[in-house]
Amino acid sequence: MRLFVALDIPEDVRASLAQLRERFEKFCRSARWVRLEGAHITLKFIGETPLEQTDRVRAALELLRARPPFALRFAGLGFFPDERRPRVFWAGMEGGAPLADLAAAIETSLAALGVPREKREFRPHLTLARFDSAKRLDPLRAAVAGFAAEEFGRATVSEFHLYQSILKRSGAEYTRLATYPFSPELVP
């Protein structure tokens, strides 16, 4: 099973990002624009996992529920790795220490099960488009410059999820395997 841990995004944020995507698509028709119906905030990509390991992953994630809900602000646009040689166009988010702490706890918990640690720093984002080439991106770069600090919505995060990803010709299909609601009463 191909697994990952993620946060869902609220429908109003999804709608706001869909409007934004519609506005920017005309500036770069060569980009591979992401379908926003399945958009999520990946906290940890686990990858191919044997079925017998999946139960251990579920149990490890269950132990991370002892935390209070936290605020998430969706804002900002950018490019990975950078604007000069972009491969990804993204919308950002801010969750402060609680979001970073959750991602770090998931990373540490799953590393104990033999899941390789991520080599890159955790940078929460929603991928909007991918590029094969940096050619003909100047109109998109110029359009993005005017929206770099725009806010797309806010949410209160009160749970995270374990998903299975099945790769298909039409794109990835996601199935939620487990939901982990936060339990503030468990916080020591």
N, C-alpha and C positions, 0 to 999 in steps of 0.2 A: 504494500500500500504506500502511496506517495502522500506524505502527511505534512501539515504545517499548522502553526498556532496563530490565531488572528483575532482582531477586534472587528466587529461589524461597524458599518457607518450608517448613521440615521438617514432616512429617506429624504428629508429636507436638504441635507448636505449633498446627497447623491443627485438630487434634482438641480441644485445650484451648480454642481460640477458638470452636469450634462449640458446646461446652458452655456457654461464657459467653454466646454469642448466644442460645442456647435459654433461658437463665435470664433474659435481659433482654427478649426479644421480648414477653413477656406484659405488660410495663410500657408498651409503646408499639406497639400493633398498626398504627397509621397510618404507621409508618416503612417505607421501602423497604429491607428487610434484604438485605444482599449475600450471594450464594452464595459460600461459602468454598472450594469446590473449585478455583476458578481464582485464588484470592487470591495476590497477589505484592506485592513491595515495589518500587514504581516509582522508578527512579533518574532517568529522563529520558523524558518523553513527547515523541516526535519529531513525530508526526502524519502527515498524508498525504505520502508520499514517492514520487516517480517511480521506476519500476523501475531506470532507469540510475543513479540516485543511491544506491540500496540497496547496491550493491557498494562504493561509496566509504564508506558508513556502516560496513559490515562491516570494511573495511580499517582505518578509523580506530579502531574498538573493539578490533581485534586488537592495536594498539600499546599498549593500556592494561593488558595482562595482567601486566606486570612488577611484581608486588607480592605480598607474603606473605598467606596466609589471615588472617582476623581474626575476633574473637568478636562475636556479636550477642546481645543480651538483649532479649527481648520483655516489656515491662512498661508499665503505666499505661494509663489511659483518658481520653478527653477529647472535646471538641467543637470543630469549626471553624465559623465564625471564632472564636466564643466560646460560653460556656454560655448566655448570655442570648438570643442569636439564632442558634442552631445550624442548620447546613445538613448537617453531617456528624458522625457519631459514630465515633470511631476508637480503635484500640489502638495504643500506641506501641512504640518500640524504641530501644535505645541501641547504637550501634556506635562511638562515639567518633570520633577523628580519622581512622581508616582508612575508615570509611563516608563521612564528609564529604569526604575527599580523593578517594575513588572517584567520588562524585557530581559533584564539581567538575571532575575530569579529564574525565569524560564530557561535561559541559556545555561545557568549553573546546574539546575535540576536535571536537565536532559543530558548534559555533559557527563554526569555521574552514571548515566545509562549507556554511555559510549557514543552518543550523538556528537559528531564533531562540532567544535565551537566555530562560530562565525568569525572570519578573519577581519571583516570590515566593521567599522564602528556602526552602532545602531543609529539609523537616520530615518525616523518615521516619515512616511510619505505615501501618496497614492499615485501610481503610475497612470499618466494620461495618454502617453504615446511613446512609441519606440521608433528609432531611426536607424536605417542601414548606412546612411551617409550624412555628412554635415553639409552637403551641397544644397543650395536653394532654401536655406533656413533663415536667411536675413529677414524676410517679412514676418516670420513667426517670432524671431528674437525681438524685433521692434515692437510687435503687438504685445508681447509678454512684459516688456519693460514698463508699460503703463499700468499693469495689473499686479506687479510683484508683491505688493503688500495687502492686496484685497483679502477680506475675510469671506469665507464660504459657509460659515456656520459654527455652531458650538454643540457640544453633547456632554452628557455625564456618562462616564464609563462605569458600568456596574457588573460586567461579566466579560469573559473571553471564551474562545472556542477552539476546539480541535477539529480540523477539516481534513478530508481526503480530497486529493486533486487527481482527476482522471484526464489525461491529455487526449484530445480528439482533434480531428481535422478542423472542425468548426471553432476550436478554442478549448480551453480548460473548462472542465465541469467540476463544480465543488459540491461536496456532500458534507454537511455538518455531522460529526460523529459524537461530539460531547460538548456540553456547555458548562462553564464553571462560574457560577454567580459568586461575587465577592461576599464574604461573611465578616462584616466589621466586628461582630460579637466574638469572633475567634481571635481577634488581634490581642496579643498579650499586653 
